[in-house]
Amino acid sequence: MTPIISVANLSKTYGSGFKALNGINLEIKRGEIFALLGPNGAGKTTLISIICGIANLSEGRVTVDGHDINRDYRAARSMIGLVPQELHTDAFESVWATVSFSRGLFGKPKNPAHIEKVLKDLSLWDKKDSKIVTLSGGMKRRVMIAKALSHEPQILFLDEPTAGVDVELRKGMWEVVRALQASGVTIILTTHYIEEAEEMADRIGVINKGEIILVEEKAGLMQKLGKKHLKLHLQSKVDAIPASLAAYGLELSDDGRTVTYDYDTRGERTGITSLLSDLRAAGIRISDLDTSQSSLEDIFVSLVKAS
Amino acid sequence: MNFRAVRAIYLFEMARTWRTLLQSIVSPVVSTSLYFVVFGAAIGSRIAEVEGVSYGTFIVPGLVMLSVLTQSIANASFGIYFPKFVGTIYELLSAPVSYFEIVLGYVGAAATKSIILGLIILATAALFVPLHIMHPWWMLTFLVLTAVTFSLFGFIIGIWADGFEKLQMIPMLVVTPLTFLGGSFYSVNMLPEGWRTITLLNPVVYLISGFRWSFYEIADVSIGLSVGMTLGFLAVCMVAVWWIFKTGYRLKN
């Protein structure tokens, strides 16, 4: 299947000489939820801005469903809904008016039924006649999502959509996103909440200093880069790790009752079998054990540090 | 052509006009009425006729133009500056609209507003002084042409301005003096020779002269020259807008 968005050798240099993006190559698959992670200033928003037409690119090419974003901007942009990071709203308009305006701006005929559905899905229906200035931050964020959905986009960009949104609301928002994906919409999101990407995304891209340093299926990424920890609960307290076990790099807890062993799932040998027999040889008895896998956050931090 | 987008922008801007009716329509009408009281009644009663018409009547076209010029600039500059200021411009830039459509929506709404305003002021003036319009179609042509040209000029200022001060600066420092020195309150022929020549460098002179001609057939310069200069300024503004969108100046970084 052809990608719905294709970014090739994209670079962006600002007037000040700052190179925000450097040779980005990225393909977004049709119908996926793609999470773009990266520290502040990594270039996430710049990348989104270029694809959506808010910033000019310096070099390279971007196509949306085969349409060049510059040459064929009408076709490209009419497919995209954008929810920017900052809360930009018309203070004195009503919710209904501003959402309807967005639909008109994107050249779609009036469709009050669709606007009604969008507002209801986002729990904004009872606020439809309120002026935006009277709404809370979380509601304004949803108004911006409603504006982006008003023209029935096939691609939705969500730039930090849940920043400043409470937990309850965040869950509601993700339900909307899942329903959109189910209806065939491709979703690209940036987020600071890594657990969110971990929970939502099909694929994850990591961007740092204007370069894409990794794009992976989420499951594969976590398996591939995931370190596992084996925690052994000891039957009786030990004062120190015996010298015969030094090679395993074990970590002894302060109370001397648990030992932690890190191993790599990628390795051919995890070393668990020999560790267990060596422990028995050293006379250490185990009462219980559990394993845990590193989170996406751990992976992310180690990646960004390494690049 | 994305007509729905043009319509959406136009209606959005017009909705702003009705929402802010007091400052967009009522206040210019009040200030123009004050001009009539001060210049027409108080001072005008001591001034003899100017080129065959009473002073109060003479200043009507100039006063209408004064309002149309300043309001066109104010409406259009604010209309595009505000989305830039609050950030909602992102939506305009990411929408499938051409630059021409954006300009058509914004400038169309700003010009509509100042044409309505000009007509209201004209009606107000008729309450103070007897009015006779000899060439109503020319009068409307000049009104529309001026409203469109200066709305376009205002649009440029709105894009250029990166603060409220700059938004005010051009109208305050350039347009108001040019309008006052452009023959709103006097005939250019009343000036001494040297000043007369300098005044003819002021583009507003041609607008007011042409507009006044459509009322009383009194003109400082020939009507052809008036139309020509107005169209010339319109063309300059169009080129500027074309350049702004081509380069993304102050719109896209």
Interface residues (C-beta under 8 A of the other chain):
Chain A: Y14 G15 C52 G53 I54 A55 N56 Y73 R74 A75 A76 R77 S78 I80 L82 P84 E86 H88 T89 D90 A91 F92 E93 A97 F101 S102 R103 G104 L105 F106 G107 K108 P109 K147
Chain B: N2 R4 A5 R7 A8 I9 L11 F12 A15 R16 R19 V86 G87 T88 Y90 E91 L92 L93 S94 A95 P96 V97 S98 G248 K252 N253
